[in-house]
């Protein structure tokens, strides 16, 4: 496969890092990866290694404040910072892959970004692959924390709130070790503004999910401790799509593409994509 990388100007002219993995053969379709919070586009090599040999071009970018992109770590002025940058990158990708079907693949925060974006731009995509979407406020999130997030987002937007539990991303200790030691991963506390904007985006997706009508597949581990697995079920139940699939994986943690059983998850996604290209 061929690997390319570079930068483009995103929201407020921030330098945004992107990379792509292209097959040696002709491109059948495009997977546009929208990564999760605190991480970066380079953590999807299981997806890359599975799909590029099948003729898929895999394109990804690092969100503002993530990975190799500019910006204060995991900080946004508003949630639309994410979707604005996604729109710019989408136009770049489709210019280079003219006429090819494009599928958005969003994981975790990326699943929220993808769903939020689809509310207004789903006609741009052939379909969506949504992994462990952070679209439902978890039962364990107290009203006090939600209220504090809203207040701090306004008065102390850079104040740190919570730190992600790295041990909850995967049951594979090597995946966790690599994550902990990855210098491109943000290991600090989530800024209040980020939390407040994510909360608002969750509420919008929950309120307007009926608008989503394109074909999609949702993949979700039932033992996910980082997002509420009920979000995947909610998306499946309430979206108006007539062509929708939900795959629940018993006992799997948050990063289903990086679990010991990731081959099974990728095969399921492959089967779904093959039916929709």
Kinemage of the C-alpha trace (Angstrom):
@kinemage 1
@onewidth
@group {chain A} dominant
@subgroup {mainchain}
@vectorlist {calphas} color= white
{ca unk a 1} P 0.000 0.000 0.000
{ca unk a 2} L 1.011 3.621 -0.438
{ca unk a 3} L 1.040 6.049 2.474
{ca unk a 4} L 0.714 9.787 2.010
{ca unk a 5} L 0.560 12.591 4.559
{ca unk a 6} L 0.441 16.351 4.813
{ca unk a 7} L -1.410 19.274 6.331
{ca unk a 8} L -4.314 21.510 5.393
{ca unk a 9} L -5.950 24.607 6.851
{ca unk a 10} L -8.868 23.772 9.112
{ca unk a 11} L -11.073 25.908 11.323
{ca unk a 12} L -9.571 29.377 12.006
{ca unk a 13} L -6.705 28.417 9.647
{ca unk a 14} L -5.254 25.873 12.086
{ca unk a 15} L -2.763 23.471 10.533
{ca unk a 16} L -4.466 20.052 10.455
{ca unk a 17} L -2.498 16.856 9.864
{ca unk a 18} L -3.880 14.214 7.529
{ca unk a 19} L -2.757 10.884 6.150
{ca unk a 20} L -4.025 8.295 3.714
{ca unk a 21} L -3.322 4.677 2.899
{ca unk a 22} L -3.989 3.794 -0.727
{ca unk a 23} L -4.219 0.375 -2.343
{ca unk a 24} L -1.835 -0.732 -5.075
{ca unk a 25} L -4.878 -1.743 -7.132
{ca unk a 26} L -7.703 0.553 -8.234
{ca unk a 27} L -9.757 2.175 -5.480
{ca unk a 28} L -13.194 0.628 -4.971
{ca unk a 29} L -14.387 2.954 -2.221
{ca unk a 30} L -13.174 5.411 0.406
{ca unk a 31} L -13.231 5.060 4.191
{ca unk a 32} L -12.978 8.452 5.870
{ca unk a 33} L -11.862 7.810 9.454
{ca unk a 34} L -13.014 10.195 12.195
{ca unk a 35} L -11.026 9.262 15.297
{ca unk a 36} L -11.955 9.466 18.970
{ca unk a 37} L -11.202 11.994 21.667
{ca unk a 38} L -7.608 12.426 22.822
{ca unk a 39} L -6.177 10.053 20.212
{ca unk a 40} L -5.203 10.396 16.540
{ca unk a 41} L -5.663 8.956 13.056
{ca unk a 42} L -2.617 6.707 13.322
{ca unk a 43} L -4.311 4.362 15.804
{ca unk a 44} L -6.454 2.668 13.154
{ca unk a 45} L -3.884 0.356 11.599
{ca unk a 46} L -6.060 -2.729 12.091
{ca unk a 47} L -8.674 -0.999 9.934
{ca unk a 48} L -6.022 0.095 7.423
{ca unk a 49} L -4.382 -3.318 7.161
{ca unk a 50} L -7.719 -5.058 6.699
{ca unk a 51} L -9.363 -2.784 4.158
{ca unk a 52} L -6.605 -1.346 1.973
{ca unk a 53} L -5.728 -4.758 0.442
{ca unk a 54} L -9.438 -5.085 -0.399
{ca unk a 55} L -9.290 -1.959 -2.551
{ca unk a 56} L -10.410 0.653 -0.028
{ca unk a 57} L -8.596 3.964 0.284
{ca unk a 58} L -8.442 4.865 3.983
{ca unk a 59} L -8.199 8.586 4.724
{ca unk a 60} L -7.883 10.144 8.175
{ca unk a 61} L -6.969 13.386 9.877
{ca unk a 62} L -6.118 14.487 13.413
{ca unk a 63} L -8.776 16.695 14.972
{ca unk a 64} L -7.947 20.210 16.065
{ca unk a 65} L -5.912 19.938 19.278
{ca unk a 66} L -5.157 16.262 18.671
{ca unk a 67} L -2.195 14.251 17.419
{ca unk a 68} L -0.034 16.197 14.983
{ca unk a 69} L -2.585 18.960 14.407
{ca unk a 70} L -2.326 22.452 15.849
{ca unk a 71} L -4.311 23.699 18.793
{ca unk a 72} L -4.464 23.417 22.568
{ca unk a 73} L -4.831 19.769 23.467
{ca unk a 74} L -8.424 18.526 23.222
{ca unk a 75} L -9.724 22.096 23.254
{ca unk a 76} L -12.368 23.545 20.933
{ca unk a 77} L -14.230 26.829 20.922
{ca unk a 78} L -17.397 25.075 19.777
{ca unk a 79} L -18.347 21.597 18.585
{ca unk a 80} L -18.660 22.862 15.026
{ca unk a 81} L -14.858 23.191 15.033
{ca unk a 82} L -14.822 19.424 14.496
{ca unk a 83} L -17.427 19.329 11.746
{ca unk a 84} L -16.003 22.360 9.938
{ca unk a 85} L -12.644 20.609 9.664
{ca unk a 86} L -14.345 17.377 8.590
{ca unk a 87} L -16.111 19.274 5.790
{ca unk a 88} L -12.840 20.768 4.539
{ca unk a 89} L -11.135 17.376 4.562
{ca unk a 90} L -14.098 15.670 2.883
{ca unk a 91} L -13.799 18.103 -0.028
{ca unk a 92} L -10.075 17.332 -0.307
{ca unk a 93} L -10.658 13.579 -0.277
{ca unk a 94} L -13.468 13.626 -2.830
{ca unk a 95} L -11.418 15.841 -5.136
{ca unk a 96} L -8.680 13.196 -5.156
{ca unk a 97} L -11.089 10.234 -5.293
{ca unk a 98} L -13.640 11.636 -7.718
{ca unk a 99} L -16.627 9.388 -8.335
{ca unk a 100} L -15.743 6.865 -5.637
{ca unk a 101} L -18.331 6.029 -2.946
{ca unk a 102} L -17.350 7.494 0.430
{ca unk a 103} L -18.183 5.927 3.776
{ca unk a 104} L -17.561 7.781 7.012
{ca unk a 105} L -16.114 5.647 9.829
{ca unk a 106} L -16.451 7.349 13.197
{ca unk a 107} L -15.316 5.948 16.533
{ca unk a 108} L -16.310 7.211 20.006
{ca unk a 109} L -16.082 11.029 19.867
{ca unk a 110} L -15.651 10.447 16.135
{ca unk a 111} L -18.960 8.595 16.163
{ca unk a 112} L -20.576 11.637 17.744
{ca unk a 113} L -18.906 13.954 15.224
{ca unk a 114} L -20.044 11.717 12.367
{ca unk a 115} L -23.649 11.527 13.597
{ca unk a 116} L -23.767 15.277 14.262
{ca unk a 117} L -22.362 15.911 10.777
{ca unk a 118} L -24.821 13.494 9.165
{ca unk a 119} L -27.742 15.501 10.511
{ca unk a 120} L -26.866 18.128 7.888
{ca unk a 121} L -24.618 16.385 5.335
{ca unk a 122} L -25.626 12.749 4.972
{ca unk a 123} L -26.146 13.101 1.217
{ca unk a 124} L -22.347 13.320 0.930
{ca unk a 125} L -21.894 9.700 1.991
{ca unk a 126} L -22.786 6.276 0.648
{ca unk a 127} L -23.109 5.042 4.209
{ca unk a 128} L -21.646 5.157 7.703
{ca unk a 129} L -19.741 2.847 10.008
{ca unk a 130} L -20.232 3.987 13.593
{ca unk a 131} L -18.142 2.454 16.374
{ca unk a 132} L -18.964 2.901 20.072
{ca unk a 133} L -20.553 6.314 19.504
{ca unk a 134} L -20.394 8.828 22.355
{ca unk a 135} L -23.941 10.022 21.699
{ca unk a 136} L -25.715 9.206 24.973
{ca unk a 137} L -25.036 10.772 28.351
{ca unk a 138} L -24.007 7.858 30.569
{ca unk a 139} L -26.072 6.783 33.540
{ca unk a 140} L -23.005 7.237 35.744
{ca unk a 141} L -22.606 10.913 34.811
{ca unk a 142} L -24.157 12.878 37.656
{ca unk a 143} L -26.346 15.939 37.080
{ca unk a 144} L -23.875 17.834 39.276
{ca unk a 145} L -21.010 17.031 36.884
{ca unk a 146} L -23.139 18.065 33.906
{ca unk a 147} L -24.030 21.347 35.604
{ca unk a 148} L -20.387 21.948 36.556
{ca unk a 149} L -19.304 21.244 32.976
{ca unk a 150} L -21.721 23.855 31.624
{ca unk a 151} L -20.637 26.483 34.138
{ca unk a 152} L -16.910 25.834 33.764
{ca unk a 153} L -17.211 25.771 29.981
{ca unk a 154} L -18.266 29.404 30.184
{ca unk a 155} L -16.164 30.756 33.052
{ca unk a 156} L -13.072 28.488 33.015
{ca unk a 157} L -13.081 26.745 29.622
{ca unk a 158} L -9.587 25.280 29.974
{ca unk a 159} L -10.110 23.824 33.447
{ca unk a 160} L -9.537 20.064 33.496
{ca unk a 161} L -12.475 17.883 34.483
{ca unk a 162} L -11.906 14.149 34.017
{ca unk a 163} L -9.123 11.866 32.783
{ca unk a 164} L -9.796 8.859 30.571
{ca unk a 165} L -9.162 5.428 32.101
{ca unk a 166} L -6.702 3.900 29.634
{ca unk a 167} L -7.310 0.364 30.935
{ca unk a 168} L -10.889 0.569 29.619
{ca unk a 169} L -10.008 0.973 25.941
{ca unk a 170} L -9.189 -2.694 25.286
{ca unk a 171} L -8.759 -6.068 26.984
{ca unk a 172} L -5.471 -6.465 25.104
{ca unk a 173} L -2.699 -5.278 27.472
{ca unk a 174} L -0.413 -4.499 24.526
{ca unk a 175} L -2.990 -2.097 23.102
{ca unk a 176} L -3.285 -0.369 26.472
{ca unk a 177} L 0.507 -0.193 26.850
{ca unk a 178} L 0.927 1.319 23.388
{ca unk a 179} L -1.814 3.852 24.134
{ca unk a 180} L -0.259 4.899 27.447
{ca unk a 181} L 3.178 5.293 25.847
{ca unk a 182} L 1.969 7.060 22.708
{ca unk a 183} L 3.255 10.672 22.764
{ca unk a 184} L 0.541 11.726 20.307
{ca unk a 185} L -2.238 10.675 22.700
{ca unk a 186} L -3.537 13.271 25.152
{ca unk a 187} L -3.333 11.885 28.690
{ca unk a 188} L -4.495 14.944 30.633
{ca unk a 189} L -7.896 15.930 31.969
{ca unk a 190} L -10.580 16.882 29.492
{ca unk a 191} L -11.017 20.687 29.341
{ca unk a 192} L -14.373 21.990 30.521
{ca unk a 193} L -15.183 23.645 27.190
{ca unk a 194} L -14.623 20.355 25.389
{ca unk a 195} L -16.924 18.569 27.818
{ca unk a 196} L -19.598 21.236 27.556
{ca unk a 197} L -19.555 21.239 23.747
{ca unk a 198} L -19.646 17.435 23.595
{ca unk a 199} L -22.644 17.431 25.925
{ca unk a 200} L -24.516 19.904 23.718
{ca unk a 201} L -23.718 17.813 20.640
{ca unk a 202} L -24.992 14.666 22.370
{ca unk a 203} L -28.257 16.390 23.204
{ca unk a 204} L -28.691 17.577 19.606
{ca unk a 205} L -28.037 14.127 18.150
{ca unk a 206} L -30.457 12.558 20.644
{ca unk a 207} L -33.138 15.107 19.759
{ca unk a 208} L -32.674 14.929 15.975
{ca unk a 209} L -31.516 11.356 15.347
{ca unk a 210} L -34.680 10.685 13.325
{ca unk a 211} L -33.102 12.788 10.545
{ca unk a 212} L -30.459 10.124 9.903
{ca unk a 213} L -31.720 8.061 6.988
{ca unk a 214} L -28.631 6.783 5.143
{ca unk a 215} L -27.464 3.159 5.387
{ca unk a 216} L -25.291 2.522 8.431
{ca unk a 217} L -23.814 -0.156 10.656
{ca unk a 218} L -23.107 0.331 14.365
{ca unk a 219} L -20.516 -1.823 16.156
{ca unk a 220} L -20.462 -1.773 19.951
{ca unk a 221} L -18.851 -3.718 22.772
{ca unk a 222} L -21.300 -4.576 25.554
{ca unk a 223} L -18.635 -4.132 28.265
{ca unk a 224} L -17.732 -0.604 27.146
{ca unk a 225} L -16.948 1.524 30.211
{ca unk a 226} L -16.063 4.727 28.357
{ca unk a 227} L -19.316 5.397 26.525
{ca unk a 228} L -22.835 4.237 27.290
{ca unk a 229} L -23.511 1.212 25.028
{ca unk a 230} L -27.136 2.329 25.058
{ca unk a 231} L -26.132 5.038 22.603
{ca unk a 232} L -25.558 2.452 19.875
{ca unk a 233} L -28.963 0.930 20.569
{ca unk a 234} L -30.597 4.357 20.576
{ca unk a 235} L -29.063 5.214 17.206
{ca unk a 236} L -30.253 1.933 15.738
{ca unk a 237} L -33.752 2.206 17.196
{ca unk a 238} L -34.476 5.858 16.438
{ca unk a 239} L -32.729 6.664 13.150
{ca unk a 240} L -35.187 6.637 10.259
{ca unk a 241} L -32.877 4.572 8.020
{ca unk a 242} L -34.560 1.534 6.541
{ca unk a 243} L -31.131 0.003 5.913
{ca unk a 244} L -29.415 -0.200 9.296
{ca unk a 245} L -27.453 -2.832 11.190
{ca unk a 246} L -26.438 -3.166 14.841
{ca unk a 247} L -23.682 -5.518 15.928
{ca unk a 248} L -23.220 -5.960 19.676
{ca unk a 249} L -20.099 -7.846 20.803
{ca unk a 250} L -20.515 -9.518 24.142
{ca unk a 251} L -17.810 -8.627 26.642
{ca unk a 252} L -15.795 -6.374 24.343
{ca unk a 253} L -14.462 -3.051 25.591
{ca unk a 254} L -14.503 0.369 23.950
{ca unk a 255} L -12.134 0.003 20.981
{ca unk a 256} L -13.697 -2.921 19.155
{ca unk a 257} L -11.205 -2.512 16.288
{ca unk a 258} L -8.373 -3.039 18.812
{ca unk a 259} L -9.833 -5.874 20.877
{ca unk a 260} L -8.450 -9.433 20.674
{ca unk a 261} L -11.540 -10.272 18.578
{ca unk a 262} L -11.031 -7.374 16.180
{ca unk a 263} L -10.806 -9.710 13.163
{ca unk a 264} L -14.438 -10.735 13.669
{ca unk a 265} L -15.543 -7.083 13.964
{ca unk a 266} L -13.651 -6.119 10.816
{ca unk a 267} L -15.119 -9.077 8.920
{ca unk a 268} L -18.620 -7.949 9.887
{ca unk a 269} L -17.869 -4.412 8.687
{ca unk a 270} L -16.313 -5.820 5.491
{ca unk a 271} L -19.452 -7.830 4.757
{ca unk a 272} L -21.640 -4.782 5.321
{ca unk a 273} L -19.489 -2.514 3.168
{ca unk a 274} L -19.308 -5.061 0.343
{ca unk a 275} L -23.113 -5.009 0.178
{ca unk a 276} L -23.178 -1.212 -0.053
{ca unk a 277} L -20.310 -0.240 -2.361
